[in-house]
């Protein structure tokens, strides 16, 4: 797995999904660091942006209306 923060988000996603909640993990920049760890029932959406900054428009086009959003910043990816 890529790192600690990714592991935390995968664990949160797993826990929410086990409780019957619909969970989407949205990834701004491409990478396979945690793709293999995404639990069954959790949808992984890759915005395929070159940088986190350029993911804003694709994210705005993400048409779902989530009740809750958790965001993280991975400095290695955003530099």
N, C-alpha and C positions, 0 to 999 in steps of 0.2 A: 504494500500500500504506500501511497505517496508520502503521507506524513500524519502527524497527530491530529490536526484539525480536520482533515479528510476522514480519518477514522472516527472522530467524534460525530461528524455529520452522517456517516454511514450507520453508525450505531443508533443515532436518533431516528433516522429514517426507518430502520428495522423495527425499533420499538413502536413507533407510530403506526407502521403498517400492521404489526402484530395486534394492535388494538382496533384494527378495522378502518383506519383513516387512509384516505387516498394521499399518496406521497409522490411528489415529483422532485428529483434532484436536477437542478439546472446548472450546467457547466458552461462557463463563458468561453474559455479557451480550450482547444483540443488537448487531449491527454488521456493516457490509459492508466494513470497512477492508481485509481481506485475503481475503475470500471468493473473489474473482476469481483469486487467485494460488494457491489450493489445487490441488496437482497431481492429475492423473487417478490413480485408484487409492487416494487418501487420502480417508477419510470425514470430513466435517465435521459435528459434532454441536453444535447450538445449544441450550443449556439455557434460553434466553429468560428469564433472571432479570433483575430490575430493577437489582440490585446484586450484586456478587461475593458478599457475605455471604449473600444469599438464594439463592444457587446451591447451597448445601451439600445441602439435601434432594434437589433434582433430581439432583445428582451422585451421591448415595447410591443413588438408584434406577437408576443406570446399571449394568446387570447384567453387563457384561463383566468379566472378571478379567484385567486387563493384567499383563504380566510387568514392565513398566517404566513409570513415570509421570514426565514432565517437567512442571514447573509454572512459570508465569510470573505476574507481577503487573504489570498496566498501571495505574499510578497515576491516569492521566487517567480511566479507566473506573471505578475503585474509589472515587473521591472522592465 
